């Protein structure tokens, strides 16, 4: 069983065992697909401008792993060509909250009138921009962009109040749009 990912011109894909590196002239993305269960039975290689993930066994777990690897490599190739963008919206009814980027931290102040600032982690290689009530998360790596957007959304999760009344928070409005 084989799954493929097309490699466009100007992009180089290298395979070393279970580690895949995708790079163009200025960006490099790496991913290690090491899994003890699949060593020896799954093979990766580059053939005729195509990345190939293959397995000799046709078991369900092998098929899903091979398909997932090919999909991840396709996402890496797309991310090298264009950035992934997540958009979030700052919503508040009770207390006007403010958000700002401080290095690798996203600070949310005055959320529901709290004195303490809430902090969300920004992963390496991710740019976060705040313009009034809009937050934009941009990265070449789809997973890092998605995780950073999720960190920001989870930092403002309301747990001890009625969600029908306290609808304040920062919410994802657009997912993984390629720009």
Secondary structure as UniProt FT lines:
FT   STRAND          2..6
FT   TURN            9..10
FT   STRAND          12..16
FT   TURN            17..18
FT   STRAND          19..23
FT   STRAND          28..32
FT   HELIX           36..38
FT   TURN            39..41
FT   STRAND          42..47
FT   TURN            48..49
FT   STRAND          50..55
FT   HELIX           60..81
FT   STRAND          84..91
FT   STRAND          98..102
FT   TURN            103..104
FT   STRAND          105..109
FT   HELIX           111..113
FT   STRAND          118..121
FT   TURN            124..125
FT   STRAND          126..131
FT   TURN            132..133
FT   STRAND          134..139
FT   HELIX           142..155
FT   TURN            163..165
FT   STRAND          169..178
//
